[in-house]
């Protein structure tokens, strides 16, 4: 009987996290990567508190984590669970002492969280009016320079014409009121940030599946005006009409991407680097986490990329971290990036359940 019970426990146990293999990672000369914490199952979006707390949302664990580095050595010495039982709480955003968390159809908030890490408050509902579909239903969220909370509403499908309630980016007041559409025609974005100096909103976008290995590309986009349409489901990657929904449409009628990131790379979190620790060529660059393909003959993505820009024009697109996959087997999947005040960079990995810290030490 004991053997049967043990077998059943093994059968229904959650899958083990992949082992962290830092020795396999490849970075440009002078850069180093270390484990900030390897105790964050399904780690996704990262947000920073005013007192240095690193908040991390999760994909399947239903939990929100707080990581603290008490002695300042660049490694989290304590990991706390702030909330559990939430529905895909991928997104976290910090504002005025409060932590906002996305949970598919709801946004909740944990008030005064950094003063209550050991006794976290019960989440309060900000809004529960978001769509309930879980297909592209998890949400990266962030507060903009205007003090509004920006929330994506992905298409509830691989490819469909979902109508005006999906495939867009919206914003709202911190209390959940005053919804406004920001941009449309977005299949799904799980990463966006505002460019320093211009305050223009840039976002990564996942292209549709099932058109082959090499089409369409994921995108890096820039919003120049409110209400722009980025093409989904009619036009992909700025130049390819959808075989079903593109009939009678023209790609010139939609905003093209600033950069094609590659087919099926699964571009997720992206932030602009504004620190001074990395070489000067990284200042103002967009850093993009590419989660990696799931349905391509040969894997693509599984890396962290640097996009150098000048006046809205792409100068280069090259790896910052590679090596999460070898011989078509992945041990890690980058999900988000977050610069720290000291100029280092955090990277979340939901496959290994870890957060890494990238530093630059010169020659």
C-alpha positions, 0 to 999 in steps of 0.5 A, a space after each residue: 500500500 505504501 508503494 502505491 501511495 508513493 507512486 500516486 504522489 509522484 504521478 500527481 506531483 508538480 513537475 520539477 524545475 529545471 536545474 540552473 546551469 550558469 556555466 552554459 550561459 554566454 555573455 559579451 566580454 566583461 559581463 557576468 551572471 549569477 543567481 539572485 534566487 533559485 527559489 521562485 517557481 514559474 518566475 515571470 514579471 519583475 517589479 521593484 519596490 521603493 525600498 529595494 524589494 524585488 517582486 515577482 509574479 508567477 505563471 502556474 504557481 498562483 503565487 506572488 513573491 518578494 525577494 530581499 537582499 538584506 546584506 547587499 551582496 547581490 543575492 536574495 537572502 529571503 524569499 517570501 510568498 505574498 499571495 497564493 491561489 491567484 489565477 495566473 498572477 504573471 504581472 506585478 507593478 509597484 506604485 506609491 507603496 502598493 503592489 498591483 497584480 494581474 490575475 486574468 480577469 482581475 487586477 488586485 492590489 496589496 497595500 503598503 506591501 513593503 512594510 508588511 512583507 512578513 504579514 502581507 495584506 489580503 489582496 483588494 480588487 481594483 477591477 474584475 471586469 477584464 476578459 476571463 479567457 486564459 488563452 493570452 489572458 495572463 498580463 504584463 502590467 506597468 504604470 506609465 509616466 502619466 500615472 495610469 496602469 497599462 494592461 494588455 488584453 490579448 487575443 483569445 486565440 492563435 488567430 481570429 478576429 476577436 472584436 473590439 474587446 480584445 487584441 489591444 492595450 488599455 490604460 486605467 486609473 489606479 483605482 480601476 476607473 477611466 478605461 481607455 484604449 491605447 492601441 489596437 491590433 495587438 495579438 499579445 504583448 507581455 512586455 512594454 516600457 517607455 523610452 527615456 527622453 521621449 516617453 514613447 511606449 514600446 512593446 514586444 508582440 508575439 506573432 501568430 502560430 501555424 504558418 510555418 517555421 519562419 513566418 511571421 516574426 515577433 515584433 518590437 513596436 513603438 506607439 506614436 499616437 493613441 489608437 494606432 492599429 498594429 495589424 492583427 489579425 489582418 497583417 503580420 510583421 508589417 508585410 504579410 497578409 493573413 491567409 484567412 483574415 487578410 483578404 481585402 486588407 492592405 498592410 500599408 493601412 497598419 503600423 509596421 514594427 520597428 524591428 522583426 525579432 524573429 519567428 516564434 522567439 516568444 518575445 516577452 518582457 522588455 525594458 530600456 536600460 538607463 544605468 551606468 554600470 554597463 558600457 555606454 553603448 547599452 545606455 538607452 538600449 531595449 533589453 528583450 527577454 525571448 522565452 523561446 519557441 514551442 512549435 518550431 522544427 528547430 528552437 528559436 529564442 531562449 535568449 536575452 537580446 539587446 536592441 540599440 536604437 538611435 532616433 527611433 532607428 535600430 542600430 543593432 540587435 544582438 545577444 546579451 545572454 545566450 546558452 539556455 538551449 543546447 542540442 535542441 534541449 532547453 534548461 531555461 526560458 527568460 521571461 522578464 528583465 529589470 534593471 536595478 538602481 546600481 546598473 545591474 540587470 535582473 532576468 527571470 526564468 520560469 523554467 528554472 524557477 530562478 532570477 539571475 543578476 547580470 553585472 559588468 566588471 570591465 575587462 
